[in-house]
Amino acid sequence: MNRMPIRVEPFSTYLERRRKGPIFPVVIAGETVYVSGLPPFDPETGEIKRLPFKQQADIVLAQMKRCLEAAGSSLERVVKCNVYCTPEESHFGQFNDIYARYFLTESPARIFVQVPSWPGPFDIEIDCVAVL
């Protein structure tokens, strides 16, 4: 199988500050694109700051879009999203409002899973699978 990892800046560098070795948030295998979940990195500094949930969701979806485009795909070609979110009752509705701005017509298959916490000051990560 052909497997091609892709560095996406500045996210690969942000992640490498926290972990050792090269980080590839996107992998292409055949005609399929796999995008790892990313925390909501501050777009200007790369830090992970405590932000309002809606802002975190917007940042994470914008990062996902950038990763897809780096792989030669797009939001329109996403077939599945996995949303991982800390348990706060209002997050589901707030997330749906932001998500609808990124997937305007046909949204992909999706799961929304609550996780107890993250090892950092954030509430959401999303991974996805798309086609080229």
Backbone as CSV, one residue per row, in Angstrom:
resi,resn,N_x,N_y,N_z,CA_x,CA_y,CA_z,C_x,C_y,C_z
1,MET,0.843,-1.170,0.000,0.000,0.000,0.000,0.891,1.237,0.000
2,ASN,0.534,2.211,-0.826,1.217,3.501,-0.799,0.664,4.315,0.354
3,ARG,1.571,4.779,1.179,1.200,5.581,2.345,2.100,6.802,2.347
4,MET,1.492,7.994,2.309,2.283,9.212,2.251,1.917,10.144,3.402
5,PRO,2.812,10.267,4.409,2.568,11.223,5.484,2.862,12.642,4.997
6,ILE,2.088,13.608,5.494,2.239,14.996,5.064,2.411,15.898,6.280
7,ARG,3.474,16.671,6.269,3.648,17.722,7.273,2.731,18.873,6.881
8,VAL,2.098,19.448,7.863,1.268,20.624,7.629,1.713,21.684,8.625
9,GLU,2.256,22.734,8.091,2.720,23.819,8.958,1.611,24.839,9.161
10,PRO,1.542,25.395,10.319,2.488,25.306,11.427,2.180,24.172,12.402
11,PHE,1.164,23.340,12.107,0.706,22.343,13.071,1.760,21.294,13.406
12,SER,2.509,20.831,12.403,3.548,19.837,12.685,4.568,20.393,13.668
13,THR,4.969,21.634,13.464,5.933,22.263,14.369,5.347,22.448,15.760
14,TYR,4.088,22.885,15.840,3.446,23.048,17.148,3.454,21.733,17.918
15,LEU,3.101,20.644,17.231,3.046,19.338,17.888,4.429,18.849,18.295
16,GLU,5.429,19.124,17.457,6.788,18.671,17.755,7.366,19.373,18.981
17,ARG,6.838,20.521,19.349,7.273,21.178,20.583,6.863,20.351,21.798
18,ARG,5.804,19.563,21.656,5.270,18.782,22.769,5.707,17.321,22.736
19,ARG,6.038,16.827,21.537,6.447,15.427,21.397,7.729,15.360,20.579
20,LYS,8.444,14.292,20.703,9.699,14.134,19.967,9.434,13.515,18.598
21,GLY,10.273,13.876,17.648,10.198,13.284,16.328,9.284,14.043,15.392
22,PRO,9.343,13.704,14.110,8.500,14.382,13.123,7.022,14.024,13.329
23,ILE,6.165,15.001,13.115,4.727,14.809,13.289,4.033,15.068,11.954
24,PHE,3.186,14.141,11.566,2.440,14.243,10.317,0.946,14.199,10.637
25,PRO,0.264,15.334,10.642,-1.162,15.321,10.976,-2.045,14.765,9.865
26,VAL,-1.459,14.525,8.687,-2.228,13.999,7.556,-1.470,12.825,6.949
27,VAL,-2.212,11.783,6.615,-1.645,10.643,5.888,-2.575,10.338,4.725
28,ILE,-1.984,10.163,3.562,-2.739,9.726,2.387,-2.397,8.264,2.150
29,ALA,-3.425,7.439,2.007,-3.245,6.022,1.690,-4.170,5.727,0.515
30,GLY,-3.582,5.438,-0.618,-4.396,5.254,-1.821,-5.096,6.554,-2.168
31,GLU,-6.406,6.515,-2.250,-7.213,7.705,-2.566,-7.884,8.285,-1.322
32,THR,-7.437,7.826,-0.149,-8.065,8.235,1.110,-7.133,9.140,1.904
33,VAL,-7.713,10.179,2.497,-6.974,11.137,3.318,-7.431,10.974,4.765
34,TYR,-6.474,10.800,5.661,-6.759,10.683,7.089,-6.167,11.908,7.790
35,VAL,-7.013,12.645,8.496,-6.559,13.829,9.222,-6.691,13.551,10.714
36,SER,-5.572,13.703,11.428,-5.563,13.503,12.873,-6.309,14.626,13.574
37,GLY,-6.803,14.320,14.761,-7.371,15.367,15.588,-6.269,16.289,16.081
38,LEU,-6.557,17.566,16.105,-5.613,18.562,16.593,-6.293,19.399,17.663
39,PRO,-5.558,19.783,18.691,-6.139,20.718,19.655,-6.273,22.085,19.006
40,PRO,-7.028,22.988,19.587,-7.198,24.318,18.996,-5.965,25.194,19.247
41,PHE,-4.966,25.065,18.370,-3.772,25.889,18.475,-4.122,27.341,18.185
42,ASP,-3.611,28.256,18.983,-3.780,29.670,18.695,-3.130,29.941,17.337
43,PRO,-3.879,30.468,16.353,-3.340,30.645,15.006,-2.121,31.569,14.929
44,GLU,-1.956,32.458,15.899,-0.829,33.386,15.863,0.395,32.873,16.609
45,THR,0.188,32.149,17.705,1.323,31.749,18.548,1.575,30.247,18.577
46,GLY,0.575,29.458,18.260,0.709,28.007,18.359,0.462,27.471,19.757
47,GLU,0.227,28.357,20.690,-0.060,27.921,22.051,-1.486,27.381,22.136
48,ILE,-1.731,26.606,23.167,-3.075,26.126,23.435,-3.556,26.884,24.659
49,LYS,-4.510,27.763,24.443,-5.018,28.617,25.513,-6.461,28.242,25.823
50,ARG,-6.866,28.543,27.040,-8.272,28.370,27.398,-9.062,29.426,26.639
51,LEU,-9.948,28.990,25.757,-10.772,29.878,24.941,-12.229,29.466,25.074
52,PRO,-13.159,30.363,24.734,-14.563,29.953,24.713,-14.749,28.773,23.746
53,PHE,-15.709,27.909,24.070,-15.897,26.686,23.285,-16.135,26.967,21.801
54,LYS,-16.975,27.926,21.479,-17.260,28.212,20.064,-15.986,28.593,19.308
55,GLN,-15.133,29.350,19.944,-13.871,29.740,19.306,-12.976,28.521,19.112
56,GLN,-12.935,27.628,20.100,-12.157,26.399,19.958,-12.663,25.571,18.778
57,ALA,-13.980,25.416,18.680,-14.572,24.619,17.596,-14.237,25.227,16.238
58,ASP,-14.317,26.534,16.134,-14.013,27.215,14.874,-12.547,27.008,14.494
59,ILE,-11.646,27.136,15.455,-10.216,26.946,15.189,-9.939,25.517,14.726
60,VAL,-10.521,24.537,15.409,-10.273,23.138,15.064,-10.789,22.821,13.656
61,LEU,-11.950,23.322,13.308,-12.486,23.074,11.957,-11.659,23.793,10.895
62,ALA,-11.189,24.992,11.183,-10.326,25.708,10.233,-9.009,24.951,10.036
63,GLN,-8.457,24.394,11.119,-7.229,23.599,11.023,-7.470,22.348,10.184
64,MET,-8.608,21.696,10.392,-8.936,20.506,9.625,-9.023,20.844,8.137
65,LYS,-9.656,21.956,7.821,-9.769,22.414,6.426,-8.381,22.619,5.819
66,ARG,-7.502,23.259,6.558,-6.139,23.504,6.072,-5.396,22.201,5.831
67,CYS,-5.545,21.238,6.725,-4.901,19.929,6.556,-5.422,19.218,5.312
68,LEU,-6.726,19.252,5.112,-7.313,18.618,3.928,-6.772,19.245,2.646
69,GLU,-6.708,20.558,2.630,-6.215,21.255,1.445,-4.741,20.953,1.196
70,ALA,-3.942,20.786,2.256,-2.531,20.427,2.101,-2.392,19.059,1.442
71,ALA,-3.397,18.206,1.624,-3.378,16.860,1.039,-3.980,16.828,-0.363
72,GLY,-4.518,17.953,-0.822,-5.159,17.981,-2.133,-6.626,17.609,-2.087
73,SER,-7.228,17.686,-0.920,-8.646,17.381,-0.763,-9.350,18.640,-0.264
74,SER,-10.559,18.475,0.267,-11.322,19.632,0.740,-12.419,19.162,1.686
75,LEU,-13.061,20.122,2.332,-14.192,19.794,3.205,-15.309,19.095,2.436
76,GLU,-15.489,19.452,1.190,-16.548,18.843,0.373,-16.302,17.357,0.125
77,ARG,-15.083,16.893,0.350,-14.732,15.501,0.080,-14.603,14.671,1.366
78,VAL,-14.980,15.265,2.495,-14.954,14.538,3.768,-16.123,13.559,3.806
79,VAL,-15.823,12.323,4.186,-16.881,11.311,4.278,-17.244,10.971,5.720
80,LYS,-16.331,11.259,6.682,-16.584,10.894,8.077,-15.816,11.813,9.003
81,CYS,-16.482,12.306,10.027,-15.842,13.096,11.087,-16.109,12.434,12.429
82,ASN,-15.094,12.426,13.262,-15.227,11.991,14.647,-14.943,13.205,15.517
83,VAL,-15.929,13.606,16.296,-15.807,14.776,17.160,-15.679,14.281,18.597
84,TYR,-14.633,14.727,19.276,-14.386,14.357,20.659,-14.458,15.628,21.488
85,CYS,-15.330,15.627,22.486,-15.621,16.852,23.218,-15.800,16.558,24.703
86,THR,-15.354,17.493,25.538,-15.558,17.338,26.969,-17.051,17.461,27.286
87,PRO,-17.495,16.819,28.360,-18.934,16.768,28.654,-19.472,18.076,29.253
88,GLU,-20.041,18.854,28.423,-20.754,20.067,28.826,-22.005,20.100,27.960
89,GLU,-23.142,20.148,28.579,-24.407,20.010,27.856,-24.544,20.986,26.687
90,SER,-24.062,22.203,26.835,-24.235,23.211,25.787,-23.309,23.011,24.590
91,HIS,-22.264,22.199,24.723,-21.306,22.041,23.631,-21.933,21.472,22.362
92,PHE,-22.855,20.545,22.492,-23.421,19.895,21.300,-24.112,20.913,20.404
93,GLY,-24.983,21.724,20.938,-25.688,22.725,20.141,-24.753,23.788,19.598
94,GLN,-23.821,24.237,20.428,-22.858,25.239,19.964,-22.012,24.683,18.820
95,PHE,-21.591,23.437,18.964,-20.785,22.825,17.914,-21.576,22.716,16.611
96,ASN,-22.830,22.296,16.693,-23.632,22.167,15.482,-23.727,23.481,14.721
97,ASP,-23.828,24.603,15.432,-23.886,25.915,14.783,-22.607,26.206,14.001
98,ILE,-21.456,25.924,14.598,-20.170,26.170,13.933,-19.973,25.185,12.780
99,TYR,-20.267,23.921,13.025,-20.100,22.858,12.022,-20.894,23.169,10.758
100,ALA,-22.088,23.698,10.912,-22.945,24.026,9.756,-22.321,25.100,8.874
101,ARG,-21.469,25.941,9.429,-20.787,26.968,8.624,-19.703,26.345,7.745
102,TYR,-19.168,25.203,8.123,-18.110,24.556,7.352,-18.669,23.533,6.354
103,PHE,-19.776,22.910,6.697,-20.404,21.926,5.816,-21.770,22.482,5.425
104,LEU,-21.788,23.254,4.350,-22.965,24.043,3.987,-24.104,23.228,3.393
105,THR,-23.797,22.223,2.607,-24.873,21.485,1.931,-24.990,20.060,2.437
106,GLU,-24.040,19.229,2.083,-24.090,17.820,2.493,-23.027,17.576,3.547
107,SER,-23.462,17.351,4.759,-22.469,17.083,5.801,-22.094,15.604,5.787
108,PRO,-20.861,15.302,6.192,-20.418,13.903,6.207,-21.042,13.125,7.361
109,ALA,-20.863,11.825,7.325,-21.232,11.003,8.482,-20.434,11.526,9.673
110,ARG,-21.049,11.472,10.849,-20.385,12.078,12.011,-20.784,11.374,13.290
111,ILE,-19.838,11.344,14.222,-20.128,10.905,15.575,-19.636,11.999,16.515
112,PHE,-20.361,12.218,17.593,-20.014,13.214,18.602,-19.871,12.468,19.917
113,VAL,-18.634,12.338,20.391,-18.337,11.541,21.569,-17.851,12.448,22.690
114,GLN,-18.381,12.235,23.878,-17.894,12.989,25.027,-16.733,12.250,25.672
115,VAL,-15.674,12.990,25.946,-14.499,12.453,26.624,-14.364,13.175,27.962
116,PRO,-13.812,12.518,28.969,-13.763,13.163,30.293,-12.905,14.424,30.321
117,SER,-11.745,14.397,29.668,-10.872,15.567,29.686,-9.740,15.356,28.692
118,TRP,-8.959,16.414,28.484,-7.776,16.362,27.622,-6.562,16.738,28.460
119,PRO,-5.368,16.400,27.996,-4.158,16.815,28.727,-3.772,18.247,28.353
120,GLY,-4.704,19.149,28.463,-4.457,20.548,28.132,-5.729,21.349,28.301
121,PRO,-5.635,22.677,28.165,-6.780,23.550,28.409,-7.697,23.707,27.194
122,PHE,-8.236,22.600,26.712,-9.146,22.678,25.568,-10.244,21.635,25.719
123,ASP,-11.289,21.794,24.888,-12.487,20.967,25.020,-12.834,20.133,23.802
124,ILE,-12.105,20.265,22.687,-12.543,19.600,21.470,-11.375,19.226,20.557
125,GLU,-11.514,18.085,19.900,-10.668,17.665,18.786,-11.572,16.981,17.770
126,ILE,-11.189,17.047,16.504,-11.954,16.395,15.447,-10.960,15.708,14.518
127,ASP,-11.203,14.451,14.192,-10.431,13.825,13.120,-11.396,13.519,11.987
128,CYS,-10.861,13.279,10.815,-11.751,13.000,9.685,-11.081,12.121,8.653
129,VAL,-11.927,11.574,7.786,-11.495,10.787,6.640,-12.141,11.440,5.423
130,ALA,-11.318,11.636,4.387,-11.811,12.255,3.150,-11.244,11.481,1.956
131,VAL,-11.694,11.821,0.785,-11.164,11.233,-0.433,-10.458,12.337,-1.219
132,LEU,-9.542,11.899,-2.068,-8.835,12.878,-2.913,-9.718,13.344,-4.045
